[in-house]
Amino acid sequence: MQARNLLAAIAFATCAAVPARGVCPGDCRGDGAVAVDELVSLVNIALGALPETSCEAGDRDGDGAVDVTELVRAVQAALEGCPPPASILSAFFGLDDALPSIVERICPGGAGTDGMPVVFSDEINQDTLDADDFVVITAGGVEKVPRCVTHLPAGEENEDRTVLLIGDLGDAVEDPPASVVVSGRLFGETAGNLQGLETDRVTPLAAGPFLVHAEVVEAGEQELGRPGNGGGCPLEGTLQVVKVTWAGGVVATSGEELGDAERMRYRVTFEDGSQIVPFALADLNDNDNNHDLCLDDARRPVRIGMGEDTVIDPNGDPNPHMFVLLPPQ
């Protein structure tokens, strides 16, 4: 009876589940597919008849168990195929020996050290985040472990794809950081264990900021009309919200928060090639690397662009002309 109820819950939830975006859930053998016998193994793990170690690909959040949500993701992978693996979208050497004193609140001893935002394709399970999860390797081959890591200042629920590395991460002139490796058991919200992910494309200090990700915010997460710093899009007129993520924090070239002049430099492109500008910007004044574009058009956007020299990073470098594609529906 217990097994029947569990399988019924899986079948019901699968109808509305969101496809996983990372490493294949339930792929016990690691062959890029999920077979029926692997699903049976996952059910047995959930029921306690098998140890979790018999299929670690089923435990997506690293809590040592397999629950209904994780079984749903495995069933979807079996029916629809495995999603593309998770990746590091960007690693941005934003500040060299220049983090402000306010960082002491979250990282004692971090003031005056380096800052490197790392953006992932998947949102990160913050309960698994630890400084020992990362190694930064410099151009000279020196391995650096961050003093601290944090998801702040990107602290909202749907902004967990950015991790800020703090500490001695290299020297911009003599031995800059060249690569970032996930060395520990860091877990994505849908991708599972990210250990082993790496990028050898660390953006150097002198480069300008750039867009790395954009997605339509689900209706239940839009928080329309929410006041205060990091507030939401207006209740009146907003038909959809697109959240854009920069490689690091940005402000207007004046040093102030983005306003109407910067809003007019965003371009939202639809499937038919037509373009609009957002009628408002939101999620401002919170010092993170995310903005909400408030759209009064319900058509599906496919690309977000920004004109050059519109924003600057903490080092004062301006952005190039750029665009980022939204993931397919």
N, C-alpha and C positions, 0 to 999 in steps of 0.2 A: 504493500500500500504506500509506503514512504517513497519508494522509487517511482511508482505511478504518479503520485502527486508532484514529485519533482519534475518529471518529464512533461507533465501537463503544464506546469508553470513555464517551462522553457518554450513549449509550443505556442502558448499564449503571448509571451513577451517577444518572441521572435518577429511577430507581425509588425511591431512598432520600433524594433531596435535600430539603433544607428550603426552603420558599418564601422568596424574598427579601421584605424588609419595606419597602424604600425605593424610590428612583427606579428606573424600569423598566430592568432589565438587558438590553442588546442592542437597545434602541430607538434605532437609529442616526438616524432621522429626527426623533425627538422628538415623535411624533404619538400617544403613549400606547398603542402596540401593537407587537408584534414579528412581522414577516413572514418568509417563507421566504428571500427574497433577503437580508435582514439577517443571518439565521443563516449563510447561505453566506459573506457578507462576513466574519463573525467567524471562521469556520473558516479562511478565507484569511489573516486576520491572524495566527491562531495558527500557521499553517504558514509565515509569513514572506512570503507572496505579496502582501500589502497592508500598508501602514503602519498603526500603531495609531491614528493621527490620523483615519483614514477612518471610524472608529466609536468615539469615546471612551466611549460608553455601555457598551461591552463590557468596558472595563478597570475593574473594580470596586474594585481596591485601589491604583490609581494607580502601578503599577510599570512602565508603558509596554509592557505585553504582555497577551495574552489567553490564559489557561490553561484546562484542562479544567473546573475548578470554575466558572469564569466562563461557559463555554459551557453548562454544565448549567443555570445560573440563567437564561440567555437562552432555552434550550429550554423550561424551565418557564413562563417568562413568555409564550412563544408559545402553549403548550398551555392554560394556566390563566388567562391575562390578567395585566395588570400590577398589581402590588401598590400600595397607597396610598403616596404619597411620604413620605419621611422628614420629621421635624419636630423643633423644639426644644420639649420638654415643659415645661421651666421654666427660668427664670433668676432666681436668688435672691440679692438683695443682703444677704448674711449678716453681713458685718462692715465697718464704716466706720472706717478708720484704726486698726484694732485687731487685725490679724493678729499672733499671738504670735511670739516670737523663734525658735522652732523652725523656722519657715518658711524661715529663712536657709539651711537645709541643702539646700533644693531651689530657692530663688529668692533669691540674694544681693540685699540691699536691699529685700526684700519685707516685713520686719517693720515693723509700724506702718502698713501700707497696707491697702487694701480686699481683701475676698475675695468672689467670686461664683461659686458652683457653677452650672454649666449642664448640664442633663440632656437627652439626645437620645433619640429613639425607637429609634435604631439604636446598636449598640456602635461605638466609634470605633477606627479603625486608628491605633494610637499612633505608628507610624513616620511618619505624615504630620502629627502635631500640632506646631504652632508658634504662638508668640505673635502673629505677624503674620496668622494666620488669622482673628483676631477684631477687631471694632471695637465699642466700647460708645458709644452716643450718649446724652448727657444730656438732661434736659428742656429745657435751654436751647440744644440743638443742637450742643454741643461734642462732637467725636469723640475718643475715648480708646482707645489701643492698650494692652493689658495689658503689664506688665513681663515676666511669665512666665505660662505655662499648664502645667498638669500633670494627669494622671489621679489622682495621689495625693491623699488617702490611700486612695481606692478602688482598690487595686492588684491585686485578684484578677482572674483571667482572665475571669470572667463579670460583671465590674463596670465595663466600659470605656465605659459610656454617659455617665458623669459626667466633666466637665472643669472644673477649678477655675481661674478667672481671677484673677490677682494683680496688684495695682498701683493706680494712681490711677484709679478708675473713676467718680468723681463724689463729690458731697457730699450726705449724707442730708437735710440741711436746705436748703441754698442751691441746689443743682443736682444732684438725684439722677439716677442712671442710669435711662433710660426704654426703651431698646431695645438689642438685641444682634444683630449681623450677622456671619455667617460670610463673611469677605471673601477668604479664601485657599482653596487647594485642599486642604481637609480631607476625608478619605475615611472613610465608614462601612464597617463590615465587610461588609455586604451591600448597602447603598444606593448605594455609589459616591461620586462627587464631591458634597459637601454645599455647595459654594460657592454663595452666594446665599440660603441659609436665613436667616431672621430671625424675631425675636419682638419685639413692642412691648409685651409684658406682663411687665416686670421686677417681681418681687415686692419691695415696699419694705422697708426695714430694720425697721420696727416691726411687720411682719406676723409671724405665727407660722409654724412649719414645717408642711408638709403632704406627704401621700403623692402621688407622681407616676406610679409604675409598679409593676406586680407581674407575675410570671411564674412558671410551674412550671419548676423546674430539671430539666434532662434528667438521667436516671439516671447517665450517665457523668461528670457534673460535680458531683455532690452532695457528694463527699468526706466521707461519713459517718464519724464517729468521729475526724476529724482534730483533734489537740489544739492548744493554744496560742491566742494572740490571733487572732481571726477564724476560730476553729475551726468544725468542721462539726456537723451534727445527730447525735444519738446513733445508734449502730449498731442498738441494740435498740429496736424500736417505731416507727421512722420508716418510713412507707409512701410519703410524698412530701414534697418540700421546695418551699416558695414563697419566692422572693426578692422582698422589697419594697424599693423605692428611695424615699427622702425627697428633698425639694427641696434639703436640706442636712443636715449632720451634726446628730444629736440625742442627748440624754442624758435620763435621768429628771429630774423636777422637783427632785429632791434634789441634782442635779449628778453623780450616780453613773451607772454603766452600767445599762441596763435589766435588771430582775429579774423575779420572779414577779408582782409587783403590776402591772407594765406588760404582761407577757405576757397576763394575764387581761383586759386592755383591748382586745387585738386580737380581731377577729371575722372568721371565715372563713365565707363564705356559699356554699352549693352550689346546683346548678341547681334543686333541688326547694324551695329557700327555707330549708332547715334551716341551722343555724349551729353552729359549734364554736369553741373557742379552741385555739391551738397547744398541744401538750403540752410543748413546749420552744422556746426561742429559741437561735439560733446566729449565727455571724459577728458576734461581739461583741468589745469591747475593742480595736478597731482604728481608732477615730476616724473612720470613714467614714460614708456616708449609706445604708448597706445593712444589712438584717437578713434572716436566714433563719428562716422559720416552719416548725417541724418538726411535721408532721401524722401522726397515727396513723389516718388515714382516707384511703382510696384514691379516693374519689369526686372528680370534677372540680370544683375551686373556680371560682367566677365573680366573686367580689367580696371584697375585703379592706377592713375598716373599723378605725377606731381611735377610742376615746372621747376627748372633749376634755380639755385640761389634763393630759395624760399625760406628754408629753415637752416639752423646751424646746430652742431652737436656741442657738448660741454667744452670741447677744445676750440670752438669758434669756427670750425670748418663747415662750409656750405654744402648743400646737397647737389648732386648732379640731376639732370633731367632723367626721369626713370618711370617705370611702371611695374606692377606686379599683377599676376593673373590670379583670379579666384579659383579655388578647387572646383572640379566638376560636381554637378548636383548629383 
